[in-house]
Amino acid sequence: MAFQLIVLYNHPESAEAFDKHYDETHAPLAARLPGLRSYTVTRPAAAGGRPPAYHLVAVLTFDDEAAFGAAMSGEEGKAAVADLANFAGAGTTILTGPAGVVV
């Protein structure tokens, strides 16, 4: 069963600086994770006149939990995790688990 890593990024002080670092540095680091099957990013829009709860949502999908574990414990995974300190100072919520297809 597919396994996902979902990262919810809180709103940064400077959205411009965050987006620049994410797009130019962090995303390319994460895209090199071995065994990565898909990687999507959403920058949520305001809904009903209220700002979104998060600035950015990243969803990384692996074949299974073992592939996820191998990727995150390797050099590329360690580099991606270490890079969070360079741009995600407002904090993140990290979720992992098996992913199923509904539709």
Secondary structure, DSSP 4 states (H G I P E B T S, - for coil): --EEEEEEEPPPS-HHHHHHHIIIIIHHHHHT-TTEEEEEEE-PPPBTTB--S-SEEEEEEESSHHHHHHHHHSHHHHHHHHHGGGT-TT-EEEEEEE-----
